[in-house]
Amino acid sequence: MRDLFFPPPNFLVRATEPVAKLLALKTLPFHTHEILPAFCFYEFINRIVSPYVSTRLAPQTYPKLSRKTKINWNVHFVSMVQSCFINILALWVIYADKERSLMDWKERVWGYTGAGGMVQGFAAGYFAWDLLASIEDVDVHGWGALFHAASALAVSMMGFRPFVNYYGVNLILYELSTPFLNIHWWLDKVGMTGSSLQLINGIALLTTFGGSRLVWGTYQNYSMYRDLWKAINNPGELPVPSCLALAYIASTTALSCLNFYWFSKMIQAVTKRFEEPSKDQEKKKK
C-alpha cells in the first residue's frame, strides 16, 4: 500500500540521501517530508496552540500554574493531539494495507510498505520532538521520560532500514491509552480529583494501558523476537546484523519494562484517589 501523504519533494530526497546512506536507512528520504512537518507541528502546538487554547478553556487554572506544571500541561496537550492522530492512522493502515496480512516472517523482518513508512514517519517526528523536549526540560520530565523518548525514536528510525517495519506500526498502538492518561492528569489539575468522571476515565486508562501495552505489546514483541530468531538462524536469507537485532530488542524490551513499571504506578495512583480517608487523616482535617 502506497504512502497516502503527498510525494516527497525531490530536493528533500536528495538532501537526506547522504544521511540515509551513512545510517543505512534506505527509505528515510521518502518519509523526511513527514518527519520534519510533524516535528514543527508539535512544536507549534507546544509553544502557541496549547497556551492559547488552555488559557481559554481553563482560565481559572492554567494562568496560575507554576512554570514546571505549565510545561507539563503543554506536553500533555501535544501528546493528546499526537496520540489521537497516530492511533487513527495506525489502525487504518493495519486494517486497509492488505500487503501486511500476506507477509511471511521474512517480509515482517525486512518488508516495507509506503503506508507503514508513513505511520513511522509521523511517529518519528513526534518522538524527535519529545526527545528534544525531554532534554530541554529534564528537570521537569525526569530521566525516565528522556530514556523512553530516546528508545521510542530509535525503534521508529530503525524501521527505515527497512527493519521490522511491520511490527513498528503494530507497536504504535501503545498510544491507545495515552488520551486517557492525559485526561487523568488534567482532571487532577482542574480540581476534579476523585470525581465520577475521573473514576470512569481511570477504568478506561487501566483497561487500555493493560490491553494495548502489556497484552498486545508483549504479544507483538514475542512475535517479533520469534521472527528475528528465524532470520538469524537462516543463513541463506538476508542476514540480520547482530548489533541491529540487539539494539532493537534492547529498545523494545526497555519500553516493555517501563510499561509494566508504569502500570503498577498507575494502579496505585488511580486507587489512591478513591480510597476513603483514614481516621487519622479525618482528625487532621478537623
N, C-alpha and C positions, 0 to 999 in steps of 0.2 A: 504494500500500500504506500502510495506516494505521500510526501510531506504536503500538508494542506496549506501551509503558510506560503507567502509569495516567494518566488525563486530567489536565491542569494545573489546579490549584486556581484558582477564579475570582479570589480576592483577589490571587494572584501574577500572574495575567494582567493585571489592572487596574493593579497596582503597576509592572509593567515596560513597559506600553504607552507612557508618555511617553518613556522612554529609547529604546524601539524606534522611535518616530516621529522622534525627534531624530537618530538614527543611520541612519534609513531601513532598519531591519532588521525587515521586516514579520512574519516568522514567529518572531522571537525570543521573544515572550510564550508561544508554545506549547511552548517547549523549555527555559525557565528552570528548570522543575521537574526537569530532568535535569542542567543545568549546575551548579546550586548543590549538590545532593546529591553529585554526582561530586567537586566541589572539596572538600567537607567529608570525604568518604570517604577521599580520597587523603591529606588532611592527618592524619586519624586513623591511617591506616596508617603514615605517616611518623613521627608522634610517639609512638604507642602500640604498634601491632602489630609493626612491624619491630624495635624494640629488644627487645621481649618474646620474639618468636619467634627472633630471631637469637642472643640470649644462650643459648637452649636448644639450638639446632641447631649453633652454633659456640662452645661455652663456652670453648675454648682460644684463640679468635681475636678474636671481637667485643669482649669487655670490655677487651681490651688495645689496641684501636685508638686512634689519635690522634683528636682532635676532627674534623679535616678528613676523615679516612678514614671515620669513623663517619657523618658527614653524607653522604658519597658512597655508603656502603653502604646507608643508608636510602633514598636516592633511587633506587638500583638496585632495591631491594625494591619500591618503589612502581611503578617502571617495569615490573617483571616482571608485577605484578598487572594493571596497566593494559593492557599490550600483549597479554597473553593474552585478556583480556576484549574489547577493541575489535577485535582480529583476528577472533575468532569471530563477533562481532556484524556486522562489515562484510561478511565472507564470506557470512554467512547472508542479509543484505539484498540483496547483489549477486545471489545465486542465486534468492532467493524473490520479490523485488519485480519482478513481470512488467511493471509500468508502465515501468520503466527500460529494458528491452530494446526497447520500442516508441518510445522518444523519438527525435525528429529533432534536427537541430542547434539549432533554436530552443528546444526543450524542454530540451536538455542545457545551454543557457546560462541560461534563465530558469525552467525547470521545477522542480517541488518535489514530493516525496512525504513523508508523515509519517514513514515508516521511515527515509528518508535524513536527515531533520532530526533524528531520534532519535540516529543514529550521530554526527552532527556535534555534537549537544548534549553527549553524554557525552565526546566528544573535546575539545570546548571547555572543559569542566570540568577535564579533566586539564591541558590546555595553560595554562589560567589559573593552576592550582596550580604548574605547572612554571615559569611566568614569575615568580611571586612568590618561589618557592624560589630561582631563579637570581639574583634581585635581592637577596634576603636574604643569600645566601652567594656573592656574585660572586667573592670571593677564592678560593673552593673550586672553583666550576664554570667560571669564566672567562667572558670576554665573548662567545666563540663560542657557548656554550650559551645565554647570555642572548639573543643575536640570533636563534638558532634557535627558542627558545621564543616570542619576540615574533612572528616570521614565521609560525610554525605557528598561533598564536592568531588572528592577523589573517586568515589563509586560512580557518580554520574559522568565524570570525564572519561573514565575507562571505557564507557560504552561507545566512545567514538573511535576505538581502535579498528573495527568494532569488536567488542568483547562482552559476552553475556548481555547484550542489549535487550534480549528477550526478558531476562529477569530484572533488569534495571527498570523497565516500565512497570512490571508487576510490583516491585518494591516501592514504587511511588505511592501506592495505596496505603502506606504507613500514614499518609496525611489525612486519612478519613476521620481520625479522631481529633485532629487539630482545631477545627472550628469549635468543638465543644470545650476544648481546653481553653481557648481564648475567651469564650463566653463565661466560663467558670471564673477566670481571673478578673474579668470586668465586673462581674456581679459582686465580687468582694470589694472592689474599689468604689462602687456606687452605693454601698450600704445595703446590699441585698444578701449578705451572708446569712445562711441558714433559712432562706426563703423557700417556698414551694418550687419556684422556678429553678433555683439552684439545685434542689433535690432532683428534679426531673432531668436537668442538664447533667448533673453528676452521674446519674444512672446511665445516661446516653454516652457520657465520656468514658466511663469504665467499660461499657459494653463494646464501643467502637475501638477503644485502645486495645483491649484484650483480644478482640476479634481480628483487627487489621494488623497489629504489630506482633502480638505474641503467637496467635494461631496461624494466620495467613503468612506472616513474615517468617516464622520458624519453618513452616512447610516449604516456602519458596527457597529459603536458604538451604534446607536439606536437599531439595531437588537440584539446586544449582551445584552443591558440593558433589552430588552423585554424577551429574553430567561432566563436571570438571575431572572427576576421578576417571571416568571413561576416556576423556580426551587425553589425559596424562598417560594412561595405560594402553593407548592405541598409537604406537609409533608410526603407523602407516598414514595416519591422518595429520591434519595441521597440528604442529607441536604447540603446546601451551608452555610458555616460559615460566619456570618455577617462581621467579620473583614476581611476575604478574599475578599468578594464581595466589601466592601468599599475600600479596598486597590487597587483593580484592577480598580474600577470605578474612584477613585481619580486620579490614574496614567494616565488612558486613557483620562479623562476629562482635566487634566492639559496639556497633549500633544495637545489635540484639541484646547484649548485656545491659546497655544503658536503658533499653526499653523495659526489661524486667525490673531493673532498679527503680525506674521512674513509676512503673505500675504500682509497686509496693508503696511508694511515697504518695501516689495519688489516692490509694485506698485510705491511707492514714489521714490525708488532708480532707477528703470528702466526708469520711465518717466523723472526724473531729468537729466538723461544722454542725452536726446534727445530734451530738451527744448531749444528754441532759447535764446541766451543771451540777457539780458535786456540792455537798453541804458546805464544805469549806469555802468554795467559790461564792456560794449564795451569801454566806456570812460576810465575806469581804465586800460584796456589793452593797450590803446593808450598812 
